[in-house]
Amino acid sequence: MKHISIFDMLKIGVGPSSSHTLGPWRAAQEFIQELKDEDLFDKVSGLEIHLYGSLSLTGIGHATDKAVMLGLSGYDPVTIPIEEIENSIEQIKTNKSVFLNQEREIPFEWSDIHFDREFLPYHANGMKFFAKHDSGVYESTFYSIGGGFITKEETSETVDLSDNKDFPYPTDNAAQLLQHCKDQGLSIPELVMQNELTVRYAEQIDSDLKEIWKVMLESIYIGCHSEGFLPGGLNVRRRAFDMYSKLVTEEAKYETPQEWVASIRNTKMTYRQIFKWVSTYAIAVNEVNAALGRVVTAPTNGSAGVIPAVLLFYLTVENHKAAFPRIKRFLLTAGVVGSIFKRNATISAAMGGCQAEIGVSSAMAAAALCDLRGGTPAQCLNAAEIAMEHHLGLTCDPIAGLVQIPCIERNSMGAIKAINAAELALDHDEEYVKVSLDNVIETMWETAKDMNTKYKETSEGGLAVSVKMADC
């Protein structure tokens, strides 16, 4: 596999799932491009989509069918107005047609989307697109492999990674990253920046990172200011609004997320309240995600709340003067740690359980926070190891296939663990570390392979079975 940029690990998208929503959305867009490349786009008279494995078992709760149709309709998850999503879906259902890539209308019944429980051999998240045309049927298979990445079995190359340039300092594993830092005398974010400069100008890197943080902050802000119940049928009541309201001691005036952050910095916090703030931040993001809102996959949608919660904790509790340069360091460090997990294990819950999502996001945040606290590269990687070590074996068992219970609370737990892991790493002499990050990633992957399929985002085990919808 060629290099993995931090911008592959931190992507702007629409909830509730990077593997079940963003990935299928991207696959649909890629399928449209294939039709054009094959000179078939103008000849298509009908479509049929088959979703397999985990995409079938939890696809309804993850809005997989909606994502596919939005992708085929020519909408992009980064730019589509959130408020237009449901209306666009209703038009397809009502009109019994799809406006393919916003260019031509063809007949389409929602029943043309098939949920096939069988698993395709390459990956648990498989999907097949069929386009009928005058001469026959064009077929294409995609796999959503976590974090919004998609791949085709024939190539085993992720479609997202389109640039063929090699990084000057490859980071295929943690040991290699650490050695480059030692050889070059650079911190982790400084080394990552050198790599990213080979594929993007410095101005573009800064601009893209600012946009990523903007979306992260907005998702926290929206979550903390939204009441009501989440969609999907479980009638899960939003909690971030109430949690935030209880934490605010004085009424503050603000009109933007940035002004809101300034008001929080002026709020007096007790030790106990600090943990409540972190939980509020994390839960807010994932309530937005559950409501098909815009979030940043970090590295997935289901774990989108951990990294922004830990970063905002740093900005509002630990360092009130911190500005973009510190945010940039945090995201650079988090991104490269995530890429090592992606390369050597998985960030897909359908392949590895929730350890592959919350565990990885917690490790990413732990390393990044450790760096901001002055940790050495070795300490930062140790922080990531500690965070993942204590997520090993975590299953993915969403009730009713929705990214709500236990997913939303798990982001809070992942954020708290990340903060503690960074602290433990800073207090530990790196000479006496017994378990390396590469060790724990290998263990995580072996654990993933040993894990029963029913605990891998199928809603066929764990809480998804023991807690019925009627109980909720």
C-alpha positions, 0 to 999 in steps of 0.5 A, spaced: 500 500 500 502 506 498 502 512 503 497 514 507 496 521 508 493 524 515 487 527 510 485 520 509 485 519 516 481 525 517 475 526 512 469 531 512 463 527 511 456 525 513 454 521 519 452 516 522 458 511 519 464 512 515 464 504 513 456 504 512 455 511 510 461 515 507 464 509 504 458 506 500 457 514 498 464 514 495 463 507 492 456 510 488 460 516 486 466 511 483 461 507 480 458 513 476 465 515 474 466 508 471 460 508 467 462 514 464 469 511 463 466 505 459 461 510 455 455 507 458 453 513 463 448 515 457 445 508 456 443 506 463 436 504 463 436 501 470 440 500 477 440 495 482 444 495 488 446 489 493 449 490 500 452 484 503 454 482 510 455 487 515 452 493 510 446 488 509 445 486 517 446 494 519 445 498 513 438 500 515 440 503 521 447 506 518 443 509 512 447 505 507 441 505 502 440 513 503 448 514 502 448 510 496 442 513 492 445 520 494 452 518 491 448 516 485 444 522 485 451 526 484 451 529 491 458 529 495 458 528 503 463 534 504 458 539 501 451 537 501 446 541 505 445 537 511 437 539 511 436 537 504 438 530 505 431 527 507 428 531 502 432 528 496 431 521 499 423 522 499 423 525 492 427 519 489 422 514 493 416 519 491 418 520 484 420 512 483 426 515 479 433 517 480 436 523 477 443 520 476 449 524 477 444 530 477 444 529 469 439 524 467 433 521 470 432 514 470 426 509 473 428 507 480 424 503 485 427 503 493 426 495 492 432 495 487 436 496 493 437 489 496 440 487 503 443 480 502 446 477 509 451 473 505 458 475 506 463 476 500 470 473 501 474 479 501 471 484 506 465 484 511 462 490 507 461 488 500 456 491 495 455 490 488 452 495 483 448 493 476 447 498 471 442 495 465 443 498 458 442 496 451 447 491 450 446 488 457 448 489 464 455 492 467 457 490 474 462 493 479 464 490 486 466 495 492 468 494 499 468 499 504 474 498 509 473 503 514 474 510 515 470 512 508 476 508 505 473 504 499 477 498 495 476 493 489 478 486 490 481 486 483 486 491 485 486 492 493 488 499 492 484 504 496 480 509 491 482 515 496 489 514 495 490 517 488 497 520 489 503 515 487 508 520 490 512 516 496 513 520 502 521 521 504 520 518 511 515 512 510 511 511 516 509 503 515 509 502 523 511 505 529 518 503 530 520 506 523 516 513 525 520 513 531 527 512 528 525 517 523 524 522 528 531 520 532 535 520 525 532 527 523 531 530 530 524 532 529 518 531 533 512 527 530 508 532 527 514 536 524 516 529 521 509 528 518 509 535 516 515 534 512 511 528 509 505 532 507 509 537 504 511 532 498 503 532 496 501 539 498 503 546 499 504 548 506 498 553 505 493 548 503 495 543 509 494 549 513 487 551 510 485 543 510 487 542 517 483 549 519 477 546 515 477 540 519 478 543 525 472 548 523 467 542 522 469 538 528 468 544 533 461 546 529 459 539 530 461 539 538 457 546 538 451 544 534 450 538 539 451 542 545 445 546 542 440 541 540 435 538 544 430 532 542 430 525 540 435 522 535 432 519 529 432 511 527 426 508 532 430 507 539 427 514 541 434 516 544 434 523 547 439 527 546 444 528 552 449 533 550 444 539 551 442 538 558 449 536 560 452 543 557 446 546 560 448 544 567 455 545 566 454 553 565 454 557 571 453 564 568 449 566 562 454 567 556 453 571 550 456 568 543 454 568 536 459 563 533 463 557 535 469 560 536 466 565 541 463 560 545 470 557 546 472 563 549 466 563 553 468 556 556 475 558 557 472 563 562 468 558 566 471 556 572 471 548 573 472 543 578 476 537 577 469 533 577 466 538 572 473 537 567 471 530 566 463 532 565 466 537 559 470 532 556 464 527 556 459 533 553 464 534 548 464 527 545 457 526 546 455 532 542 459 530 536 456 523 536 449 525 537 450 530 531 453 524 527 447 519 529 442 525 526 446 524 519 450 531 521 456 533 518 462 530 522 470 528 521 471 521 520 477 521 526 478 515 524 471 513 523 464 516 524 462 512 530 469 514 533 468 521 531 467 524 538 474 522 541 479 526 538 475 533 537 473 532 545 480 531 547 483 537 543 477 542 545 479 539 552 486 541 551 484 548 548 479 550 554 482 547 560 489 546 559 492 551 555 487 557 554 492 561 549 493 555 544 491 557 537 492 554 530 499 552 531 497 547 537 491 545 533 495 543 527 500 539 531 495 535 534 491 533 528 498 531 524 500 527 530 493 524 531 493 522 523 499 519 523 498 514 528 491 512 525 495 511 519 499 506 522 493 502 525 490 502 518 496 499 515 497 494 520 490 492 522 484 495 521 479 501 522 473 497 520 468 495 526 466 490 521 472 487 521 475 488 528 469 490 533 469 497 536 477 496 538 478 498 531 474 504 532 474 507 539 480 504 540 484 507 535 481 514 536 483 513 543 490 512 541 490 517 536 488 522 541 493 520 546 499 520 542 497 527 540 495 530 547 502 527 549 505 531 544 502 538 546 504 536 553 511 536 551 512 528 550 518 525 546 516 521 540 517 515 544 512 517 549 507 519 544 507 512 541 507 509 548 501 513 550 497 511 543 499 504 546 496 505 553 490 507 550 489 501 545 491 496 550 485 498 554 481 497 548 483 490 546 477 486 545 472 491 545 466 489 541 461 492 536 454 491 538 449 497 536 442 496 538 438 496 532 444 497 528 444 504 529 450 508 531 447 510 538 447 505 543 452 504 546 456 508 540 455 515 543 457 514 550 463 510 548 466 516 545 466 519 552 470 513 555 475 513 549 476 520 550 477 520 558 482 514 556 486 518 551 487 523 556 489 518 562 494 514 557 497 521 555 499 522 562 501 515 564 506 516 558 509 522 560 510 519 567 513 513 565 521 512 563 521 510 556 527 505 557 522 501 561 516 500 556 515 493 555 509 493 550 511 497 544 505 500 539 507 495 534 506 490 539 499 492 541 497 493 533 499 486 532 495 484 538 489 488 536 489 485 529 490 478 532 484 479 537 480 482 531 481 475 527 479 471 533 473 475 534 466 472 533 463 475 527 456 477 531 461 482 535 463 485 528 457 490 527 452 485 525 447 487 531 447 479 532 450 479 539 452 483 545 447 489 547 444 488 540 441 482 542 440 482 550 437 489 549 431 489 545 428 495 542 422 495 546 426 495 552 428 502 549 
